[in-house]
Amino acid sequence: MLRRMTNTPPESLPPTFPPAPPAAQHWRLDPQLVYVNHGSFGACPREVLAAQDQWRARMEADAVSFFTQHLFGMLDRSRTALASVMGGRPEDYVFCRNATTAIATILDNVARGHGLADNKPLGPGDELLALDHEYTACVNNLQRVAERTGTQVVTATMPIERDGGPLIDEDQIVDALLAAVTAKTRVCLLSHITSASGAVLPVARIVRELDSRSVVTIVDGAHGPGAVEMDIETLGCAYYTSNCHKWLCSPKGSALLWVRPDLQPGFRPLVLSNHAQPNAQPPLAARPRSRFQMEFDYTGTDDYTAAGAIADAVEVMPKIAGCDWPGIVERNRALVLEARDAICAKLGAEAPYADELIGPLATIPLPILPEPQREQHLARPTYFHDALQDELLTRHRIQVPIIRSHSPGKEWNGRRYVRISAQLYNCLEQYEYLAEALVEELAREFQG
């Protein structure tokens, strides 16, 4: 009989339960939870949610005026804020509900030849390249386009297993990706920071290499702005998207889509609404505005206030931190490096990636579970990807992801990783508490 699982807090917290730092008061996070998983869904400060509520109240007070007058100025304000953090021109940014929607939109355009070196639609014989650490939802959309066009998805293996060897550096990652490029490769889907490993990829270098081979790069920057310092134009990619609700800490449902200026003509959203006709006259409040902006700014009745509050998040976060955005990026990176080293020392583990590949995320290898205990572990119920995550939550009140590693097409090899995130509401004591909890739970698992 399956054990009944619950996320209900225990009646009393462990005596070693660490208090959150003062900055945590700006978030609505459960104070009885050690939340070191900002990377999964982000977390939005109270002040930013209040700003979104104000935008929503304006919409509900007079929806007609909001959608014909106020919407466009609200979105332009967020465009300007994004450019202040990411570089580039404000007018080159549009908005989607999430990065997966943006990736699907890009792929739909690319499938008909948009942005490709010869402008020919994708078809049989063509190859679409991705690392095996790309986000599953994005790969699903890549596979769907492949099925529709008769193309083939080629997967390159991301280095992750160190096993006592040298730290994995950017040369090894670049070499692994380029080794999978052939004369048939036309498109590459590339993460700025991979979700599975937390490694910051050398995007600009990879894009240059792929450009020289006439391969168009789509960058999934779900972890990007607010996580690392960047200049969108120097990356050199054709398309870039990011979930602003992650490291910029905007409300959920706010993602950006950046398209290189020369590729904006003819780039269309998945949904065409009222302003999609070639000769459509935009509302007075939307003039002047490119067709690229016009079609994406309004794709039908929806709640666009999350995108509007991106500007508020860009403004609020430095006030909470007491420093500018580069200071936030460096603070979070320094904390995650310190936390990674502390957990590695406690577990006797080796960090897989060189420090220059680390941003606000890091993965730490866990001991390989022996074969007999592995079968028992796989039989345990879980709300997540691995039952260890459930135990850390229910026994210790820690929210952190456990990632399983295995070769495609093969059974799980027993290797797992814990992926930590660092945000302003975190402190080193929380990761030290996590390290102790891991030691305790791993001992239980190995005993069987």
RAJO-V340628 format. One record per residue. N is the residue number from 1. RES is the residue in three letters. OMEGA is omega in whole degrees, 0 to 359 (NA if undefined). BURIAL is + if it has 16 or more other C-alpha atoms within 10 Angstrom, else -. D_CENTER is the distance of its C-alpha to the mean C-alpha in Angstrom with 2 decimals. Layout:
n:N res:RES omega:OMEGA burial:BURIAL d_center:D_CENTER
n:N res:RES omega:OMEGA burial:BURIAL d_center:D_CENTER
//
This chain:
n:1 res:MET omega:182 burial:- d_center:36.95
n:2 res:LEU omega:177 burial:- d_center:33.29
n:3 res:ARG omega:177 burial:- d_center:32.66
n:4 res:ARG omega:182 burial:- d_center:31.63
n:5 res:MET omega:180 burial:- d_center:28.30
n:6 res:THR omega:176 burial:- d_center:27.46
n:7 res:ASN omega:181 burial:- d_center:24.93
n:8 res:THR omega:180 burial:- d_center:27.84
n:9 res:PRO omega:177 burial:- d_center:28.23
n:10 res:PRO omega:180 burial:- d_center:31.30
n:11 res:GLU omega:178 burial:- d_center:34.45
n:12 res:SER omega:181 burial:- d_center:34.20
n:13 res:LEU omega:178 burial:- d_center:31.44
n:14 res:PRO omega:181 burial:- d_center:32.14
n:15 res:PRO omega:180 burial:- d_center:34.12
n:16 res:THR omega:182 burial:- d_center:31.53
n:17 res:PHE omega:186 burial:+ d_center:28.72
n:18 res:PRO omega:175 burial:+ d_center:27.18
n:19 res:PRO omega:178 burial:- d_center:27.14
n:20 res:ALA omega:178 burial:+ d_center:24.09
n:21 res:PRO omega:183 burial:- d_center:24.53
n:22 res:PRO omega:182 burial:- d_center:26.01
n:23 res:ALA omega:182 burial:- d_center:22.83
n:24 res:ALA omega:180 burial:+ d_center:21.69
n:25 res:GLN omega:179 burial:- d_center:24.31
n:26 res:HIS omega:179 burial:+ d_center:22.12
n:27 res:TRP omega:178 burial:+ d_center:19.81
n:28 res:ARG omega:181 burial:- d_center:21.02
n:29 res:LEU omega:178 burial:+ d_center:19.84
n:30 res:ASP omega:180 burial:- d_center:22.54
n:31 res:PRO omega:177 burial:- d_center:24.78
n:32 res:GLN omega:182 burial:+ d_center:25.75
n:33 res:LEU omega:170 burial:+ d_center:22.32
n:34 res:VAL omega:187 burial:+ d_center:20.74
n:35 res:TYR omega:179 burial:+ d_center:17.11
n:36 res:VAL omega:183 burial:+ d_center:15.19
n:37 res:ASN omega:178 burial:+ d_center:11.99
n:38 res:HIS omega:185 burial:+ d_center:10.15
n:39 res:GLY omega:183 burial:+ d_center:6.84
n:40 res:SER omega:183 burial:- d_center:7.38
n:41 res:PHE omega:182 burial:- d_center:8.33
n:42 res:GLY omega:175 burial:+ d_center:9.12
n:43 res:ALA omega:188 burial:+ d_center:12.82
n:44 res:CYS omega:179 burial:+ d_center:14.93
n:45 res:PRO omega:180 burial:+ d_center:18.16
n:46 res:ARG omega:183 burial:- d_center:21.46
n:47 res:GLU omega:180 burial:+ d_center:22.54
n:48 res:VAL omega:176 burial:+ d_center:19.67
n:49 res:LEU omega:177 burial:+ d_center:20.31
n:50 res:ALA omega:178 burial:- d_center:23.96
n:51 res:ALA omega:176 burial:+ d_center:23.37
n:52 res:GLN omega:178 burial:+ d_center:21.68
n:53 res:ASP omega:178 burial:- d_center:24.72
n:54 res:GLN omega:177 burial:- d_center:26.98
n:55 res:TRP omega:181 burial:+ d_center:25.46
n:56 res:ARG omega:178 burial:+ d_center:25.75
n:57 res:ALA omega:178 burial:- d_center:29.33
n:58 res:ARG omega:179 burial:- d_center:30.22
n:59 res:MET omega:183 burial:+ d_center:29.01
n:60 res:GLU omega:179 burial:- d_center:31.06
n:61 res:ALA omega:179 burial:- d_center:34.05
n:62 res:ASP omega:185 burial:- d_center:34.50
n:63 res:ALA omega:181 burial:+ d_center:32.01
n:64 res:VAL omega:179 burial:- d_center:34.11
n:65 res:SER omega:181 burial:- d_center:34.06
n:66 res:PHE omega:185 burial:+ d_center:30.37
n:67 res:PHE omega:179 burial:+ d_center:29.36
n:68 res:THR omega:182 burial:- d_center:32.03
n:69 res:GLN omega:191 burial:- d_center:32.02
n:70 res:HIS omega:185 burial:+ d_center:29.41
n:71 res:LEU omega:189 burial:+ d_center:26.23
n:72 res:PHE omega:176 burial:+ d_center:26.32
n:73 res:GLY omega:178 burial:- d_center:26.97
n:74 res:MET omega:180 burial:+ d_center:24.20
n:75 res:LEU omega:178 burial:+ d_center:21.63
n:76 res:ASP omega:178 burial:+ d_center:23.32
n:77 res:ARG omega:178 burial:+ d_center:22.97
n:78 res:SER omega:176 burial:+ d_center:19.15
n:79 res:ARG omega:180 burial:+ d_center:19.35
n:80 res:THR omega:179 burial:+ d_center:21.50
n:81 res:ALA omega:179 burial:+ d_center:19.24
n:82 res:LEU omega:180 burial:+ d_center:16.24
n:83 res:ALA omega:179 burial:+ d_center:18.72
n:84 res:SER omega:181 burial:+ d_center:19.90
n:85 res:VAL omega:189 burial:+ d_center:16.62
n:86 res:MET omega:184 burial:+ d_center:15.41
n:87 res:GLY omega:181 burial:+ d_center:18.88
n:88 res:GLY omega:181 burial:+ d_center:20.41
n:89 res:ARG omega:178 burial:+ d_center:22.39
n:90 res:PRO omega:185 burial:+ d_center:21.47
n:91 res:GLU omega:179 burial:+ d_center:22.88
n:92 res:ASP omega:180 burial:+ d_center:20.40
n:93 res:TYR omega:169 burial:+ d_center:17.56
n:94 res:VAL omega:190 burial:+ d_center:17.52
n:95 res:PHE omega:174 burial:+ d_center:15.51
n:96 res:CYS omega:181 burial:+ d_center:14.19
n:97 res:ARG omega:179 burial:+ d_center:13.42
n:98 res:ASN omega:184 burial:+ d_center:9.82
n:99 res:ALA omega:179 burial:+ d_center:7.91
n:100 res:THR omega:176 burial:+ d_center:9.81
n:101 res:THR omega:179 burial:+ d_center:12.93
n:102 res:ALA omega:178 burial:+ d_center:12.47
n:103 res:ILE omega:178 burial:+ d_center:12.20
n:104 res:ALA omega:179 burial:+ d_center:15.24
n:105 res:THR omega:179 burial:+ d_center:16.96
n:106 res:ILE omega:182 burial:+ d_center:16.66
n:107 res:LEU omega:178 burial:+ d_center:17.92
n:108 res:ASP omega:178 burial:+ d_center:20.71
n:109 res:ASN omega:182 burial:+ d_center:21.87
n:110 res:VAL omega:182 burial:+ d_center:21.69
n:111 res:ALA omega:178 burial:+ d_center:23.60
n:112 res:ARG omega:173 burial:- d_center:26.55
n:113 res:GLY omega:182 burial:+ d_center:26.54
n:114 res:HIS omega:177 burial:+ d_center:24.79
n:115 res:GLY omega:181 burial:+ d_center:23.73
n:116 res:LEU omega:188 burial:+ d_center:25.19
n:117 res:ALA omega:182 burial:- d_center:27.83
n:118 res:ASP omega:180 burial:- d_center:30.72
n:119 res:ASN omega:179 burial:- d_center:29.43
n:120 res:LYS omega:178 burial:- d_center:30.42
n:121 res:PRO omega:175 burial:- d_center:28.52
n:122 res:LEU omega:180 burial:+ d_center:26.84
n:123 res:GLY omega:181 burial:+ d_center:29.40
n:124 res:PRO omega:182 burial:- d_center:30.93
n:125 res:GLY omega:178 burial:- d_center:30.87
n:126 res:ASP omega:179 burial:+ d_center:27.57
n:127 res:GLU omega:176 burial:+ d_center:24.63
n:128 res:LEU omega:188 burial:+ d_center:20.86
n:129 res:LEU omega:175 burial:+ d_center:19.09
n:130 res:ALA omega:171 burial:+ d_center:15.87
n:131 res:LEU omega:179 burial:+ d_center:15.14
n:132 res:ASP omega:176 burial:+ d_center:15.47
n:133 res:HIS omega:178 burial:+ d_center:12.10
n:134 res:GLU omega:184 burial:+ d_center:10.24
n:135 res:TYR omega:188 burial:+ d_center:8.41
n:136 res:THR omega:182 burial:- d_center:11.59
n:137 res:ALA omega:180 burial:- d_center:11.41
n:138 res:CYS omega:177 burial:+ d_center:11.01
n:139 res:VAL omega:177 burial:+ d_center:13.77
n:140 res:ASN omega:178 burial:- d_center:15.81
n:141 res:ASN omega:176 burial:+ d_center:15.99
n:142 res:LEU omega:179 burial:+ d_center:16.91
n:143 res:GLN omega:181 burial:+ d_center:19.56
n:144 res:ARG omega:177 burial:+ d_center:20.90
n:145 res:VAL omega:178 burial:+ d_center:21.47
n:146 res:ALA omega:179 burial:+ d_center:23.14
n:147 res:GLU omega:182 burial:- d_center:25.39
n:148 res:ARG omega:187 burial:- d_center:26.30
n:149 res:THR omega:182 burial:+ d_center:27.16
n:150 res:GLY omega:179 burial:- d_center:28.60
n:151 res:THR omega:181 burial:+ d_center:26.27
n:152 res:GLN omega:175 burial:+ d_center:24.99
n:153 res:VAL omega:178 burial:+ d_center:21.52
n:154 res:VAL omega:184 burial:+ d_center:21.91
n:155 res:THR omega:174 burial:+ d_center:19.66
n:156 res:ALA omega:183 burial:+ d_center:19.74
n:157 res:THR omega:178 burial:+ d_center:19.51
n:158 res:MET omega:177 burial:+ d_center:17.08
n:159 res:PRO omega:178 burial:+ d_center:19.30
n:160 res:ILE omega:182 burial:+ d_center:18.58
n:161 res:GLU omega:181 burial:- d_center:22.09
n:162 res:ARG omega:176 burial:- d_center:24.00
n:163 res:ASP omega:175 burial:- d_center:27.05
n:164 res:GLY omega:179 burial:- d_center:29.02
n:165 res:GLY omega:180 burial:- d_center:28.47
n:166 res:PRO omega:176 burial:- d_center:27.13
n:167 res:LEU omega:178 burial:+ d_center:23.64
n:168 res:ILE omega:180 burial:+ d_center:21.27
n:169 res:ASP omega:186 burial:+ d_center:20.91
n:170 res:GLU omega:178 burial:+ d_center:19.52
n:171 res:ASP omega:181 burial:- d_center:22.78
n:172 res:GLN omega:180 burial:- d_center:22.31
n:173 res:ILE omega:180 burial:+ d_center:18.86
n:174 res:VAL omega:180 burial:+ d_center:20.29
n:175 res:ASP omega:181 burial:- d_center:23.42
n:176 res:ALA omega:181 burial:+ d_center:21.78
n:177 res:LEU omega:184 burial:+ d_center:19.96
n:178 res:LEU omega:178 burial:- d_center:23.05
n:179 res:ALA omega:181 burial:- d_center:25.32
n:180 res:ALA omega:179 burial:- d_center:23.96
n:181 res:VAL omega:176 burial:+ d_center:24.66
n:182 res:THR omega:177 burial:- d_center:27.94
n:183 res:ALA omega:181 burial:- d_center:30.07
n:184 res:LYS omega:184 burial:+ d_center:28.60
n:185 res:THR omega:181 burial:+ d_center:24.94
n:186 res:ARG omega:184 burial:+ d_center:24.02
n:187 res:VAL omega:174 burial:+ d_center:20.23
n:188 res:CYS omega:172 burial:+ d_center:17.33
n:189 res:LEU omega:189 burial:+ d_center:13.73
n:190 res:LEU omega:175 burial:+ d_center:11.80
n:191 res:SER omega:171 burial:+ d_center:8.35
n:192 res:HIS omega:172 burial:+ d_center:8.45
n:193 res:ILE omega:184 burial:+ d_center:7.21
n:194 res:THR omega:182 burial:+ d_center:7.61
n:195 res:SER omega:185 burial:+ d_center:6.36
n:196 res:ALA omega:185 burial:+ d_center:10.13
n:197 res:SER omega:186 burial:+ d_center:11.57
n:198 res:GLY omega:181 burial:+ d_center:9.54
n:199 res:ALA omega:177 burial:+ d_center:11.65
n:200 res:VAL omega:183 burial:+ d_center:11.35
n:201 res:LEU omega:178 burial:+ d_center:12.90
n:202 res:PRO omega:190 burial:+ d_center:15.89
n:203 res:VAL omega:183 burial:+ d_center:14.74
n:204 res:ALA omega:179 burial:+ d_center:17.92
n:205 res:ARG omega:180 burial:- d_center:20.16
n:206 res:ILE omega:180 burial:+ d_center:18.80
n:207 res:VAL omega:179 burial:+ d_center:19.05
n:208 res:ARG omega:180 burial:+ d_center:22.60
n:209 res:GLU omega:181 burial:- d_center:23.55
n:210 res:LEU omega:177 burial:+ d_center:22.35
n:211 res:ASP omega:180 burial:+ d_center:24.02
n:212 res:SER omega:178 burial:- d_center:27.21
n:213 res:ARG omega:179 burial:+ d_center:27.08
n:214 res:SER omega:177 burial:+ d_center:26.51
n:215 res:VAL omega:179 burial:+ d_center:23.07
n:216 res:VAL omega:183 burial:+ d_center:20.65
n:217 res:THR omega:172 burial:+ d_center:17.03
n:218 res:ILE omega:182 burial:+ d_center:14.09
n:219 res:VAL omega:173 burial:+ d_center:10.98
n:220 res:ASP omega:180 burial:+ d_center:7.56
n:221 res:GLY omega:178 burial:+ d_center:6.06
n:222 res:ALA omega:167 burial:+ d_center:2.87
n:223 res:HIS omega:183 burial:+ d_center:3.53
n:224 res:GLY omega:180 burial:+ d_center:7.05
n:225 res:PRO omega:184 burial:+ d_center:9.69
n:226 res:GLY omega:178 burial:+ d_center:10.94
n:227 res:ALA omega:178 burial:+ d_center:9.57
n:228 res:VAL omega:172 burial:+ d_center:11.99
n:229 res:GLU omega:184 burial:+ d_center:15.02
n:230 res:MET omega:170 burial:- d_center:15.05
n:231 res:ASP omega:189 burial:- d_center:17.41
n:232 res:ILE omega:184 burial:+ d_center:16.10
n:233 res:GLU omega:181 burial:+ d_center:19.58
n:234 res:THR omega:176 burial:- d_center:20.11
n:235 res:LEU omega:175 burial:+ d_center:17.21
n:236 res:GLY omega:183 burial:+ d_center:19.53
n:237 res:CYS omega:178 burial:+ d_center:17.27
n:238 res:ALA omega:184 burial:+ d_center:18.49
n:239 res:TYR omega:180 burial:+ d_center:15.39
n:240 res:TYR omega:175 burial:+ d_center:12.02
n:241 res:THR omega:177 burial:+ d_center:9.46
n:242 res:SER omega:171 burial:+ d_center:6.74
n:243 res:ASN omega:182 burial:+ d_center:6.12
n:244 res:CYS omega:180 burial:+ d_center:8.79
n:245 res:HIS omega:179 burial:+ d_center:9.08
n:246 res:LYS omega:191 burial:+ d_center:6.66
n:247 res:TRP omega:171 burial:+ d_center:8.43
n:248 res:LEU omega:175 burial:+ d_center:10.99
n:249 res:CYS omega:173 burial:+ d_center:11.90
n:250 res:SER omega:178 burial:+ d_center:13.19
n:251 res:PRO omega:179 burial:+ d_center:14.26
n:252 res:LYS omega:185 burial:+ d_center:12.32
n:253 res:GLY omega:180 burial:+ d_center:12.98
n:254 res:SER omega:178 burial:+ d_center:12.24
n:255 res:ALA omega:178 burial:+ d_center:10.26
n:256 res:LEU omega:172 burial:+ d_center:11.82
n:257 res:LEU omega:178 burial:+ d_center:13.32
n:258 res:TRP omega:178 burial:+ d_center:15.26
n:259 res:VAL omega:181 burial:+ d_center:18.11
n:260 res:ARG omega:188 burial:+ d_center:20.50
n:261 res:PRO omega:182 burial:+ d_center:23.68
n:262 res:ASP omega:181 burial:- d_center:25.98
n:263 res:LEU omega:183 burial:- d_center:23.92
n:264 res:GLN omega:176 burial:+ d_center:23.74
n:265 res:PRO omega:179 burial:- d_center:27.21
n:266 res:GLY omega:177 burial:- d_center:27.05
n:267 res:PHE omega:190 burial:+ d_center:23.30
n:268 res:ARG omega:173 burial:+ d_center:23.30
n:269 res:PRO omega:177 burial:+ d_center:21.13
n:270 res:LEU omega:181 burial:+ d_center:21.27
n:271 res:VAL omega:177 burial:- d_center:23.45
n:272 res:LEU omega:182 burial:- d_center:26.43
n:273 res:SER omega:191 burial:+ d_center:28.03
n:274 res:ASN omega:187 burial:- d_center:31.11
n:275 res:HIS omega:187 burial:+ d_center:30.48
n:276 res:ALA omega:181 burial:+ d_center:29.86
n:277 res:GLN omega:183 burial:- d_center:33.49
n:278 res:PRO omega:183 burial:- d_center:34.34
n:279 res:ASN omega:182 burial:- d_center:36.92
n:280 res:ALA omega:179 burial:- d_center:35.24
n:281 res:GLN omega:181 burial:- d_center:36.20
n:282 res:PRO omega:176 burial:+ d_center:33.24
n:283 res:PRO omega:183 burial:- d_center:33.99
n:284 res:LEU omega:182 burial:- d_center:35.78
n:285 res:ALA omega:182 burial:- d_center:32.94
n:286 res:ALA omega:182 burial:+ d_center:30.61
n:287 res:ARG omega:349 burial:- d_center:32.94
n:288 res:PRO omega:184 burial:- d_center:32.43
n:289 res:ARG omega:179 burial:- d_center:29.21
n:290 res:SER omega:177 burial:- d_center:28.19
n:291 res:ARG omega:177 burial:+ d_center:28.03
n:292 res:PHE omega:179 burial:+ d_center:24.38
n:293 res:GLN omega:187 burial:+ d_center:23.68
n:294 res:MET omega:183 burial:+ d_center:26.31
n:295 res:GLU omega:181 burial:+ d_center:25.04
n:296 res:PHE omega:183 burial:+ d_center:21.42
n:297 res:ASP omega:178 burial:+ d_center:22.48
n:298 res:TYR omega:178 burial:+ d_center:24.38
n:299 res:THR omega:180 burial:+ d_center:23.61
n:300 res:GLY omega:182 burial:- d_center:25.77
n:301 res:THR omega:181 burial:- d_center:26.25
n:302 res:ASP omega:175 burial:- d_center:23.04
n:303 res:ASP omega:182 burial:- d_center:21.82
n:304 res:TYR omega:187 burial:+ d_center:20.31
n:305 res:THR omega:176 burial:+ d_center:20.54
n:306 res:ALA omega:177 burial:+ d_center:16.87
n:307 res:ALA omega:179 burial:+ d_center:16.44
n:308 res:GLY omega:182 burial:+ d_center:19.67
n:309 res:ALA omega:174 burial:+ d_center:18.55
n:310 res:ILE omega:180 burial:+ d_center:15.83
n:311 res:ALA omega:179 burial:+ d_center:18.93
n:312 res:ASP omega:178 burial:+ d_center:19.99
n:313 res:ALA omega:179 burial:+ d_center:16.82
n:314 res:VAL omega:180 burial:+ d_center:17.18
n:315 res:GLU omega:187 burial:+ d_center:20.79
n:316 res:VAL omega:186 burial:+ d_center:20.65
n:317 res:MET omega:177 burial:+ d_center:18.28
n:318 res:PRO omega:177 burial:- d_center:20.70
n:319 res:LYS omega:178 burial:- d_center:23.56
n:320 res:ILE omega:185 burial:+ d_center:22.21
n:321 res:ALA omega:185 burial:- d_center:21.53
n:322 res:GLY omega:178 burial:- d_center:24.80
n:323 res:CYS omega:180 burial:- d_center:23.38
n:324 res:ASP omega:183 burial:- d_center:21.56
n:325 res:TRP omega:175 burial:+ d_center:17.89
n:326 res:PRO omega:177 burial:- d_center:18.66
n:327 res:GLY omega:177 burial:- d_center:20.28
n:328 res:ILE omega:180 burial:+ d_center:17.31
n:329 res:VAL omega:182 burial:+ d_center:15.16
n:330 res:GLU omega:179 burial:+ d_center:18.12
n:331 res:ARG omega:182 burial:+ d_center:18.91
n:332 res:ASN omega:178 burial:+ d_center:15.64
n:333 res:ARG omega:180 burial:+ d_center:15.80
n:334 res:ALA omega:180 burial:+ d_center:19.47
n:335 res:LEU omega:182 burial:+ d_center:19.02
n:336 res:VAL omega:176 burial:+ d_center:16.56
n:337 res:LEU omega:179 burial:+ d_center:19.00
n:338 res:GLU omega:179 burial:- d_center:21.91
n:339 res:ALA omega:179 burial:+ d_center:20.45
n:340 res:ARG omega:182 burial:+ d_center:19.62
n:341 res:ASP omega:179 burial:+ d_center:23.19
n:342 res:ALA omega:180 burial:+ d_center:24.73
n:343 res:ILE omega:178 burial:+ d_center:23.28
n:344 res:CYS omega:180 burial:+ d_center:24.21
n:345 res:ALA omega:181 burial:- d_center:27.67
n:346 res:LYS omega:184 burial:- d_center:28.15
n:347 res:LEU omega:186 burial:+ d_center:27.22
n:348 res:GLY omega:184 burial:- d_center:28.86
n:349 res:ALA omega:176 burial:+ d_center:25.69
n:350 res:GLU omega:177 burial:+ d_center:24.64
n:351 res:ALA omega:184 burial:+ d_center:21.26
n:352 res:PRO omega:190 burial:+ d_center:20.13
n:353 res:TYR omega:177 burial:+ d_center:18.56
n:354 res:ALA omega:185 burial:- d_center:20.39
n:355 res:ASP omega:183 burial:+ d_center:19.63
n:356 res:GLU omega:177 burial:- d_center:18.74
n:357 res:LEU omega:184 burial:+ d_center:15.62
n:358 res:ILE omega:173 burial:+ d_center:14.36
n:359 res:GLY omega:180 burial:+ d_center:12.29
n:360 res:PRO omega:179 burial:+ d_center:11.40
n:361 res:LEU omega:174 burial:+ d_center:10.58
n:362 res:ALA omega:175 burial:+ d_center:13.40
n:363 res:THR omega:181 burial:+ d_center:14.79
n:364 res:ILE omega:181 burial:+ d_center:18.52
n:365 res:PRO omega:175 burial:+ d_center:20.72
n:366 res:LEU omega:179 burial:+ d_center:22.97
n:367 res:PRO omega:180 burial:- d_center:26.54
n:368 res:ILE omega:181 burial:- d_center:27.08
n:369 res:LEU omega:180 burial:+ d_center:28.61
n:370 res:PRO omega:185 burial:- d_center:32.10
n:371 res:GLU omega:182 burial:- d_center:33.03
n:372 res:PRO omega:180 burial:- d_center:35.18
n:373 res:GLN omega:181 burial:- d_center:32.68
n:374 res:ARG omega:180 burial:+ d_center:29.85
n:375 res:GLU omega:176 burial:- d_center:31.60
n:376 res:GLN omega:183 burial:- d_center:32.18
n:377 res:HIS omega:181 burial:+ d_center:28.54
n:378 res:LEU omega:181 burial:- d_center:27.41
n:379 res:ALA omega:182 burial:- d_center:29.97
n:380 res:ARG omega:179 burial:- d_center:28.59
n:381 res:PRO omega:180 burial:- d_center:26.89
n:382 res:THR omega:172 burial:- d_center:23.30
n:383 res:TYR omega:190 burial:- d_center:21.01
n:384 res:PHE omega:179 burial:- d_center:18.02
n:385 res:HIS omega:184 burial:- d_center:17.59
n:386 res:ASP omega:184 burial:+ d_center:20.31
n:387 res:ALA omega:177 burial:+ d_center:23.25
n:388 res:LEU omega:178 burial:+ d_center:22.83
n:389 res:GLN omega:177 burial:+ d_center:19.94
n:390 res:ASP omega:182 burial:+ d_center:22.47
n:391 res:GLU omega:178 burial:+ d_center:25.10
n:392 res:LEU omega:180 burial:+ d_center:23.09
n:393 res:LEU omega:186 burial:+ d_center:22.42
n:394 res:THR omega:182 burial:+ d_center:25.95
n:395 res:ARG omega:190 burial:- d_center:27.99
n:396 res:HIS omega:181 burial:+ d_center:26.21
n:397 res:ARG omega:178 burial:+ d_center:23.96
n:398 res:ILE omega:175 burial:+ d_center:20.84
n:399 res:GLN omega:181 burial:+ d_center:17.42
n:400 res:VAL omega:182 burial:+ d_center:15.50
n:401 res:PRO omega:172 burial:+ d_center:14.07
n:402 res:ILE omega:186 burial:+ d_center:16.44
n:403 res:ILE omega:177 burial:+ d_center:15.39
n:404 res:ARG omega:178 burial:+ d_center:18.28
n:405 res:SER omega:175 burial:+ d_center:19.05
n:406 res:HIS omega:177 burial:- d_center:21.48
n:407 res:SER omega:180 burial:- d_center:22.62
n:408 res:PRO omega:178 burial:- d_center:22.14
n:409 res:GLY omega:180 burial:- d_center:25.25
n:410 res:LYS omega:178 burial:- d_center:26.45
n:411 res:GLU omega:179 burial:- d_center:26.78
n:412 res:TRP omega:183 burial:- d_center:24.67
n:413 res:ASN omega:178 burial:- d_center:26.09
n:414 res:GLY omega:180 burial:+ d_center:25.72
n:415 res:ARG omega:176 burial:+ d_center:23.07
n:416 res:ARG omega:178 burial:+ d_center:20.25
n:417 res:TYR omega:169 burial:+ d_center:17.77
n:418 res:VAL omega:181 burial:+ d_center:16.72
n:419 res:ARG omega:181 burial:+ d_center:13.30
n:420 res:ILE omega:175 burial:+ d_center:13.70
n:421 res:SER omega:176 burial:+ d_center:11.80
n:422 res:ALA omega:176 burial:+ d_center:13.88
n:423 res:GLN omega:186 burial:+ d_center:14.21
n:424 res:LEU omega:182 burial:+ d_center:17.50
n:425 res:TYR omega:180 burial:+ d_center:18.67
n:426 res:ASN omega:177 burial:+ d_center:18.75
n:427 res:CYS omega:185 burial:+ d_center:21.72
n:428 res:LEU omega:182 burial:+ d_center:22.98
n:429 res:GLU omega:179 burial:+ d_center:25.29
n:430 res:GLN omega:180 burial:+ d_center:22.54
n:431 res:TYR omega:175 burial:+ d_center:21.42
n:432 res:GLU omega:175 burial:+ d_center:25.11
n:433 res:TYR omega:176 burial:+ d_center:25.62
n:434 res:LEU omega:180 burial:+ d_center:22.82
n:435 res:ALA omega:178 burial:+ d_center:24.63
n:436 res:GLU omega:180 burial:- d_center:27.88
n:437 res:ALA omega:178 burial:+ d_center:26.49
n:438 res:LEU omega:178 burial:+ d_center:25.12
n:439 res:VAL omega:182 burial:- d_center:28.58
n:440 res:GLU omega:184 burial:- d_center:30.26
n:441 res:GLU omega:177 burial:+ d_center:28.21
n:442 res:LEU omega:178 burial:+ d_center:28.28
n:443 res:ALA omega:178 burial:- d_center:32.04
n:444 res:ARG omega:182 burial:- d_center:32.39
n:445 res:GLU omega:183 burial:- d_center:30.56
n:446 res:PHE omega:177 burial:- d_center:32.69
n:447 res:GLN omega:178 burial:- d_center:35.82
n:448 res:GLY omega:NA burial:- d_center:35.04
//
